[in-house]
Amino acid sequence: MDKYAGYVTLVYLVTFVLLGGYLAWMWRRLRGLREEDRE
Amino acid sequence: MRQDRVTTLLGAATLLALVTAVVLGLRAPLDVNQGSLVRLMFIHVPSAWLSYLAYGGTGLFGLLYLLTRSRRWDRLAMSSAEIGVLFTLATIVGGMLWAKPTWGVYWVWDARLTTTALSLVVYGGYLLIRGLIDDPERRARVSAVIGLVGTLYVPINYMAVEWWRGVHQTQTLKLLGKIRFDAAPIYGWVLLVATLAFTLLYFYLLRVRAILAAREEAREERELLEDLQGAEVAHG
């Protein structure tokens, strides 16, 4: 690693945080729908 | 049940591929000019590729909707556009963080950057318009046309670095004419693994988002039917 390591880490982090957020949003909505169907 | 097993298997394969891509990407040898910044290529380029794939998918599914009028294609087109917007955002943020140490600024109105930003307007508009039209058939028809026209973005954005030379480098992987990769072969292999991982990711996200859209649509139709039945009873 060199002086740019911070930028590299940040870009990987931002990409996977965005991906994780989108997946979490979808899973939450899917679970919500499943629970509504059960009621 | 069978559907869920396919989704789970696809998710597991995607996760494995992504972990492999990240490990290889973060362990790739440093470049003589870019230093560790070269490792951004293995996330920035696959993110951009995924957005191309997603916008191409939006156009293709839109076309299939217009040909068959099956709502399944409309749900896939919408899902694909949403995924495209997400990864365009990742591409832009990643690109800005790459630009700062190499160009000295986060943003310039270079042709590639400008057309990428414009895609957010086109596909953000696509998703916005969908939200404004209540009639599902009309919504699907209008969206399909926008999605098809929007697909023009992909070749324009890809060629922007050739047609209007700016600060953004030209393609490292030349696909037109004689195919060639203008970097060390090891980078080419890592990029290939990362691109395959992101391709799998596209199909996984598309599948999960389309399942969600189908369930939401089924619920909306059920609620509409219940409202209609309620109104009929009230009118006696």
Interface residues (C-beta under 8 A of the other chain):
Chain A: M1 D2 K3 Y4 A5 Y7 V8 L10 V11 Y12 V14 T15 L18 L19 Y22 L23 M26 R29 L30 L33 E36 D37
Chain B: V22 G25 L26 L30 Q34 G35 S36 L37 R39 L40 I43 H44 S47 L86 L89 A90 V93 G94 L97 W98 K100 P101 L201 L205 V208 R209 I211 L212 R215 E216 R219
